[in-house]
Amino acid sequence: MWSGRLFDNYWTDPCVNPCDTSSLRASLPALVSETQFQEILTRSKSPEGKQALMQTTQEALDKGAFGLPYMVVSKTNESGVSSEIVIFGSDRFDHLGWFLEQDCSSQPVVSKL
């Protein structure tokens, strides 16, 4: 599964350097085509892409983000009631699985402590 490979590449040694496009591309082969990857790179360097990054970063800070990985995950139940959980740390995927009512036991638990 591509998400497992991406997880491994980002949170285990040696980690992918997202600023190195060839290293980043090598970690995403099943996720996006070469054309899509180049489009993403182009958009990321555009004024709109930079503005979106600044806005998203501010939203994360407003929610209390203080490090990575920091995920704000929301869901809506069958009754239309929304709820949200904040997950910090690569060793918290079991919390994410509980919240989403999914089995995340196949994800490795990698604690940085």
C-alpha positions as CSV (number, residue, x, y, z in Angstrom):
1,M,0.0,0.0,0.0
2,W,1.4,3.4,-1.0
3,S,0.5,5.0,2.4
4,G,2.6,2.5,4.2
5,R,5.6,3.2,1.9
6,L,5.1,7.0,2.3
7,F,4.9,6.5,6.1
8,D,8.1,4.5,6.1
9,N,9.9,7.0,3.9
10,Y,9.0,10.0,6.1
11,W,9.2,8.6,9.6
12,T,11.9,6.0,9.6
13,D,15.6,6.3,8.9
14,P,16.9,7.2,6.4
15,C,14.1,9.8,6.0
16,V,13.0,11.4,2.7
17,N,14.1,15.0,2.3
18,P,10.9,16.6,0.9
19,C,13.1,19.5,-0.5
20,D,14.9,17.0,-2.8
21,T,12.5,16.4,-5.6
22,S,14.2,13.2,-6.9
23,S,14.1,11.7,-3.4
24,L,10.5,12.8,-2.9
25,R,9.5,11.5,-6.3
26,A,11.0,8.1,-5.6
27,S,8.8,7.8,-2.5
28,L,5.6,8.4,-4.4
29,P,5.6,6.1,-7.5
30,A,2.2,4.5,-6.9
31,L,0.5,7.6,-5.7
32,V,0.9,10.0,-8.7
33,S,2.0,9.8,-12.3
34,E,5.1,11.7,-13.4
35,T,2.8,14.3,-15.1
36,Q,0.8,14.8,-11.9
37,F,4.0,15.1,-9.9
38,Q,5.4,17.8,-12.2
39,E,2.1,19.7,-12.0
40,I,2.2,19.5,-8.2
41,L,5.8,20.9,-8.2
42,T,4.8,23.7,-10.5
43,R,1.8,24.7,-8.4
44,S,3.8,24.5,-5.2
45,K,6.1,27.2,-6.5
46,S,3.3,29.5,-7.7
47,P,2.1,32.5,-5.6
48,E,-1.2,30.7,-5.1
49,G,0.5,27.6,-3.8
50,K,2.7,29.6,-1.4
51,Q,-0.4,31.5,-0.2
52,A,-2.3,28.2,0.4
53,L,0.7,26.9,2.4
54,M,0.8,30.0,4.5
55,Q,-3.0,29.8,5.1
56,T,-2.9,26.1,6.0
57,T,0.1,26.6,8.3
58,Q,-1.8,29.4,10.1
59,E,-4.8,27.2,10.4
60,A,-2.7,24.4,12.0
61,L,-1.1,26.9,14.4
62,D,-4.5,28.2,15.3
63,K,-5.5,24.6,16.2
64,G,-2.4,24.2,18.4
65,A,0.1,22.5,16.1
66,F,3.6,22.5,17.5
67,G,5.4,19.8,15.5
68,L,5.0,17.1,12.9
69,P,3.2,14.9,12.1
70,Y,0.2,16.9,13.3
71,M,-3.1,15.8,11.9
72,V,-6.6,17.2,12.5
73,V,-9.0,14.6,11.4
74,S,-12.8,15.1,11.2
75,K,-15.7,12.9,10.5
76,T,-19.4,13.1,10.3
77,N,-21.5,10.2,11.7
78,E,-24.7,8.8,10.1
79,S,-26.8,11.3,12.1
80,G,-24.9,14.2,10.6
81,V,-23.0,15.1,13.8
82,S,-19.4,16.2,13.1
83,S,-16.5,15.4,15.4
84,E,-12.7,16.1,15.3
85,I,-9.6,14.7,16.8
86,V,-6.0,16.1,16.8
87,I,-3.3,13.5,16.4
88,F,0.4,14.4,17.1
89,G,3.2,12.0,16.6
90,S,4.0,9.0,14.3
91,D,3.2,6.7,17.2
92,R,-0.4,7.7,17.4
93,F,-1.9,5.9,14.4
94,D,-3.8,3.6,16.7
95,H,-5.7,6.6,18.0
96,L,-6.5,7.6,14.4
97,G,-7.7,4.1,13.8
98,W,-9.9,4.1,16.9
99,F,-11.4,7.5,15.9
100,L,-12.1,6.4,12.3
101,E,-13.2,2.9,13.4
102,Q,-10.5,1.4,11.2
103,D,-7.9,-1.2,11.9
104,C,-4.5,0.5,11.8
105,S,-2.6,-2.4,13.3
106,S,-0.6,-2.9,10.1
107,Q,1.0,0.5,10.6
108,P,4.3,0.2,12.5
109,V,4.5,2.0,15.8
110,V,7.6,4.2,15.6
111,S,8.2,6.3,18.8
112,K,10.7,9.0,18.6
113,L,11.0,9.1,22.4
